[in-house]
Amino acid sequence: MNPLLRWIITCFLAFHFRVMAEEKSSVVQQKPLLWRIEGAKPSYVFGTIHLANPAVAKIDPPVDAAITASDVLLTEVAFNPETMAAAAKDMFLPDGAKLADLLPADLLGEIQAEYERIMPSLGPKLIERMKIIYATEMVGMLEDQMKNPGRAPLDMLLASRASALGKKTAGLETMAEQIAVLNGFTTAEQITMLRDSLRLIKEKRKAGTDPTTEMTTAYVSGDLAAVDAWLNSFMQSSDKAVGEKFIRILLTERNRRMVERAVAKMKAEPDKAFFFAVGAGHLLGETGILTLLEKAGFKVVRVESAAK
């Protein structure tokens, strides 16, 4: 998952519609995806969701308390103009190349029709020079962002809240590392992922739902099993090798790298409390961040809301 892509789209829509929504929600999750890393000065790990939907783009009281108690907040990548510019530059094909040069005619027509449906004012023009993998990721969340124009995704809200409290903010990864991950897929693999994504969107639409709504529902439930079930359905690929590569380079390898850096920071500065905010999918399973922290010798305990 790439939170910077969500940020870029958010900024684009804020400019396009001249709106910055600040809606508050009174709904509090009974079980936010928040864990305390035990120690003389506890740190925290929180599973975020890279969406601006008001059902999830809000900071629940226990999460806010954890940020307040922390000295440093680290998201997957730092939210600053430099990383945003690097991500925006990488979204587009080089040397005047176009998406039409890379996609089979039938697939080009499908994705153009989907963007035309979501955003008639721009339609296919929005993606005509975009790399396949970015066009694929954006098609799954653009409609939700269009319903919430100008709203910041949860990751960005967390970083903004920490900054407002005078906390230091940074990233567990560099933008160059995230870009390298996304560019690690061949054109053929990206085409497979695009076909799979469009097929999933159409299947869900026939069933009266969509992948983003299902993801939001799973996240709000606070049930890791529900989040895991949604993620597994989302990552299913018509090509087994592509699906395995997706999991390996977007989740498994990055989980290990982020935990190594988190552990190094906690050991280097034991007098400081850290708040690590990563996509909820990174928490799951034997190769997830929670398990890796335990294997590194840390005790992690779920934090629940006191609200009744």
C-alpha positions in Angstrom: 0.0 0.0 0.0 1.2 3.5 -0.8 -0.1 6.2 1.6 1.7 8.9 -0.5 -0.5 8.1 -3.5 -3.6 8.8 -1.3 -2.0 12.0 -0.2 -1.4 13.1 -3.8 -5.0 12.3 -4.8 -6.3 14.1 -1.7 -4.3 17.3 -2.6 -5.5 17.0 -6.2 -9.1 16.8 -5.1 -8.7 19.6 -2.6 -7.4 21.9 -5.4 -10.1 20.7 -7.8 -13.0 21.3 -5.5 -11.5 24.0 -3.2 -12.8 22.1 -0.2 -11.2 20.9 3.1 -13.6 18.9 5.1 -13.1 18.7 8.9 -16.1 16.4 9.8 -15.9 14.8 13.2 -17.3 11.5 14.2 -18.8 10.6 17.5 -18.4 6.9 16.9 -15.6 5.3 18.9 -14.1 1.9 18.0 -14.3 -0.5 20.9 -11.1 -2.1 19.7 -8.9 0.3 17.7 -6.0 -1.5 16.0 -3.6 -0.2 18.7 -1.0 -2.2 20.6 1.2 -1.1 23.4 4.9 -2.2 23.3 5.7 -2.8 26.9 8.8 -1.2 28.5 10.0 1.2 31.0 8.5 3.9 28.7 5.9 2.1 26.5 5.8 2.6 22.8 2.8 1.9 20.5 2.1 0.3 17.1 -1.2 1.3 15.4 -2.7 -0.2 12.3 -4.0 2.6 10.0 -6.0 2.6 6.8 -5.0 4.7 3.9 -8.4 6.3 3.3 -10.1 9.7 3.9 -13.6 8.3 4.6 -14.9 9.9 7.8 -15.8 6.5 9.1 -12.1 5.7 9.5 -10.3 9.1 9.0 -10.6 10.1 12.7 -8.4 9.7 15.7 -10.2 7.8 18.5 -9.5 8.8 22.1 -7.1 5.8 23.0 -5.1 6.5 19.9 -4.9 10.2 20.7 -3.8 9.4 24.2 -1.1 7.1 22.9 0.2 9.9 20.5 0.1 12.4 23.4 2.1 10.0 25.5 4.7 9.4 22.8 7.7 11.5 21.9 8.1 10.5 18.2 5.5 9.4 15.6 6.6 7.4 12.6 4.4 6.6 9.6 5.4 4.4 6.8 6.9 7.4 5.0 7.3 11.0 6.2 4.6 13.4 5.1 6.5 16.3 3.6 6.7 18.2 0.3 9.9 16.4 -0.7 8.4 12.9 -0.5 5.2 14.0 -2.1 7.1 15.5 -5.0 9.1 12.3 -5.5 6.0 10.2 -5.4 4.1 12.4 -7.8 7.0 12.4 -10.3 7.2 8.6 -10.2 3.5 8.2 -11.0 4.0 9.0 -14.7 5.6 7.2 -17.6 8.8 8.7 -19.0 9.5 10.4 -22.3 6.0 11.1 -23.3 4.9 7.4 -23.2 1.2 6.7 -22.7 -0.8 4.0 -21.0 -2.3 3.2 -24.4 1.2 2.1 -25.5 1.4 -0.6 -22.8 -2.1 -2.0 -22.4 -4.1 -4.4 -24.6 -6.9 -2.5 -26.3 -9.6 -4.3 -24.4 -8.0 -3.6 -21.0 -7.4 0.0 -21.9 -11.1 0.4 -22.8 -12.1 -1.2 -19.5 -10.0 1.1 -17.3 -10.9 4.2 -19.3 -14.6 3.4 -18.9 -14.1 2.9 -15.1 -12.5 6.3 -14.7 -15.0 7.9 -17.0 -17.8 6.5 -14.7 -16.1 7.8 -11.5 -14.9 11.2 -12.8 -16.7 12.3 -15.9 -15.1 15.8 -15.8 -11.6 14.2 -16.5 -12.2 10.6 -17.3 -9.4 8.8 -19.1 -7.3 12.0 -19.3 -6.4 11.6 -15.6 -4.5 8.4 -16.3 -3.4 8.7 -19.9 0.3 9.1 -18.9 0.2 7.2 -15.6 2.1 4.0 -14.9 -0.1 0.9 -14.8 0.4 0.1 -11.2 -0.6 3.6 -10.0 -3.6 3.6 -12.3 -4.5 0.2 -10.8 -4.2 1.3 -7.2 -6.1 4.6 -7.8 -9.1 3.1 -9.5 -9.9 1.2 -6.3 -10.1 4.2 -4.0 -10.8 7.2 -6.2 -14.6 6.9 -5.9 -14.4 6.9 -2.1 -12.1 10.0 -2.2 -14.5 11.7 -4.6 -17.2 11.3 -2.0 -15.0 13.0 0.6 -13.2 15.7 -1.4 -10.3 17.5 0.3 -10.3 15.2 3.4 -7.0 13.9 4.6 -6.4 10.2 5.0 -5.9 8.8 8.5 -2.1 8.5 8.1 -1.9 12.2 7.4 -4.2 13.1 10.3 -2.0 11.2 12.7 1.1 13.0 11.5 -0.7 16.4 11.7 -1.9 15.7 15.2 1.6 14.7 16.4 3.0 17.9 14.9 0.3 20.0 16.6 1.4 18.4 19.9 5.0 19.3 19.3 6.1 15.7 18.6 8.8 14.8 16.1 7.5 13.0 13.0 9.4 10.8 10.5 9.1 7.8 8.3 10.1 4.1 8.8 10.9 4.0 5.1 12.1 6.4 2.5 10.1 7.4 -0.5 12.9 5.9 -2.7 12.4 2.6 -1.1 8.6 2.6 -1.6 9.1 3.7 -5.2 11.5 0.8 -5.8 8.9 -1.6 -4.4 6.2 -0.4 -6.8 8.6 -0.4 -9.8 9.6 -3.9 -8.9 6.7 -5.3 -11.0 7.2 -6.0 -14.7 4.7 -4.6 -17.2 3.2 -8.1 -17.7 2.7 -8.4 -13.9 1.2 -4.9 -13.7 -1.3 -5.9 -16.5 -2.3 -9.0 -14.5 -2.9 -6.9 -11.4 -5.0 -4.4 -13.3 -7.2 -7.2 -14.8 -7.6 -8.7 -11.4 -8.5 -5.3 -9.8 -11.1 -4.5 -12.5 -12.6 -8.0 -12.3 -12.9 -7.6 -8.5 -14.5 -4.2 -8.7 -17.1 -5.5 -11.2 -17.9 -8.6 -9.2 -18.4 -6.5 -6.0 -20.6 -4.0 -7.9 -22.9 -6.8 -9.1 -23.2 -7.9 -5.5 -24.2 -4.4 -4.5 -20.9 -3.5 -2.7 -17.3 -2.5 -3.5 -13.8 -3.4 -2.2 -13.4 0.0 -0.4 -16.6 -0.3 1.5 -15.8 -3.9 2.5 -12.3 -2.8 3.6 -13.8 0.1 5.7 -16.3 -2.3 7.3 -13.5 -4.7 8.2 -11.3 -2.0 9.6 -14.1 -0.3 11.7 -14.9 -3.7 13.3 -11.5 -3.8 15.0 -11.4 -7.5 14.2 -8.0 -8.6 12.9 -9.5 -11.7 11.5 -12.0 -9.7 9.4 -9.2 -7.4 8.2 -7.1 -10.5 7.3 -10.1 -12.1 5.4 -10.6 -8.9 3.4 -6.9 -8.6 2.6 -6.7 -12.2 1.4 -9.7 -11.7 -0.9 -8.2 -8.5 -2.2 -4.8 -10.1 -2.9 -6.1 -13.1 -4.8 -4.6 -13.1 -8.3 -5.3 -15.0 -11.4 -1.6 -15.7 -11.6 -0.2 -17.5 -8.5 3.3 -16.2 -9.0 2.1 -12.6 -9.3 0.1 -13.0 -6.1 3.0 -14.5 -4.2 5.3 -11.7 -5.4 2.8 -9.1 -4.3 2.7 -10.4 -0.8 6.5 -10.9 -0.6 7.6 -7.4 -1.8 4.7 -5.3 -0.5 4.2 -6.9 2.8 6.7 -9.6 4.0 10.0 -7.8 3.1 8.7 -4.4 4.1 7.5 -5.7 7.5 10.9 -7.1 8.3 12.6 -3.8 7.3 10.2 -1.6 9.3 10.5 -3.8 12.4 14.3 -3.8 12.2 14.2 0.0 12.1 11.6 0.3 14.9 13.6 -2.0 17.1 16.8 -0.1 16.4 15.1 3.2 17.3 13.6 1.9 20.6 17.0 0.4 21.6 19.0 3.5 20.7 16.7 5.8 22.6 15.1 3.8 25.5 14.1 7.0 27.3 11.7 7.9 24.4 8.3 6.6 23.5 7.6 5.9 19.9 4.2 5.7 18.0 4.5 3.5 14.9 1.7 3.9 12.4 1.5 1.4 9.6 -1.2 0.0 7.3 -3.3 -2.5 9.1 -2.3 -5.2 6.6 1.3 -5.0 7.9 0.2 -6.3 11.4 -1.2 -9.6 10.3 0.1 -13.2 10.5 3.4 -14.9 11.2 5.3 -12.4 9.0 3.4 -9.4 10.4 4.8 -6.6 12.5 3.2 -7.8 15.8 4.7 -11.3 15.5 8.1 -9.9 14.4 8.2 -7.6 17.4 7.4 -10.5 19.8 10.2 -12.6 18.1 12.5 -9.6 18.7 11.8 -10.0 22.4 9.1 -7.3 22.9 5.7 -7.9 24.6 2.8 -6.3 22.8 -0.6 -5.8 24.4 -3.8 -4.8 22.7 -5.2 -1.4 23.8 -9.0 -1.2 24.0 -11.3 1.8 24.2 -12.7 2.6 27.6 -15.9 3.8 26.0 -19.1 1.7 26.6 
